[in-house]
């Protein structure tokens, strides 16, 4: 095939799938993944015990939990909040460099619903 840096090539392809999760929610690929792994709070679920190896890697890249090389996605992609319907209040990085669940760990632990979007929190009078 002529691909010398197979790991970097693989990360690039996985990053493309991460990007499609954000930008093409009406596409067949997103619909298939939502049917397979489920949606919660507008976000594709990790999959638990039944996740595939490649899906586990996509989740790690998307969440910034991988190795330094794999963090290029979360380090370079920024979230535009818009109406707040697709941005998770506690889990997405929308204020600063870390999700609010990390910055305010104690409040996150006390939160009853950790999957609320910014729009839902706003409707509750938070913000």
N, C-alpha and C positions, 0 to 999 in steps of 0.2 A: 504494500500500500504506500510505502514511502513516508509514513508518519514516524518520525524519530522520537518525538516527545509524546509518547502515548498518554501518559498521565495528564499532561497539560491539555492535550486534545480532548480527552475524556471530560475533564473539568469544564472546558469550553462548551461542550455539548450539553452537559448537565446544567450549566449556567443558562444556556438557551432555554431549556425546559423551565427553569426557575422564572425566567423573564416572561415566558408564555403564561405562567400562572397568574401573573400580575396584569398583563396587557391584553390577553385574548381569552377572556372568561367565557365567551360564547362559542369558542372553537371546539371541535370534536375531541381534541386531546384533553382539554380541561373537563369536558363533560364525562369522558371515560374515566379519568382519574377521580372525579367526584363520585361517580357511581361505584368505583372500586373501593376507595378509601373513606368516602364520606366528607361532608362539609359541616363545619361547626363555627359559628360566628363569621361566616363568609370566607372561611379559610379551609383549604384542603387539610385533612387530618394525616398524621404521620403513619398510621396503619397498625400500630401495635405489633403483635407477634406474627401477623400474617403479611407484613410488608415485605416487598422484594428488596434485594440488595441495592439495586439502582435507585429505588424510591427512597431508601434510607439515606443514601448519599445526597439525593436532591434535597431532602429535608434538612440535612446537616449544612449544606451550602446555603440554602434559603434562610436558615436561622443563624448562620454564622458560627456554627458549633464545630466546624472542621479544623483542620490544620491551618497554619498561617497562609499557605498557598491557596487554600480553599476560601479564605475570608475575603477574597477580592470582590465577591458579589456584594456582600453587605457593606463593604468599605466604599464601594463605588456607585451603588444604586440608592437613590434617595426616594422617599415616599412623598407624593403630593397628596395631601389630605383631601382636598376638594370638599364634598359634602359630609365626609366622615363615615359614610356607610360601609366602606371596605377597609377601614383602618382600625385595627384592634387597639383599644386604649392601653392595656397593660402589656401586650406582647409585641407590637410593632415598634420599631425605632422611629418615632416621629418627633421627639423632643430630645435634642442632644445626641450623644454617641451610643447610648445604651437604652434598651426598653425600660419603661417605667417600672416593670416588675423587678428589675435589677437595682435601679436607683432607689426605689421605695419598697424594699423587700418586705418590711413589716406590714405596710398598708396592703400590699399585694396578698400576703398571707391571710390578712383579715377580710379581704374582699370575698363576698359571697359568690359573685359571678365574675370569673376571670376572663371571660370571652366576650365581654361587651365591646361594641365599637364606640368610636368617639361620638357618633351621632346618638347612640343609645345613652351614653353617659350624659351628654348634653340635655337630652330629653328628661333625664332624672334630676337635672338641675346642678350637675357637677360641671364646672367650667365656665 
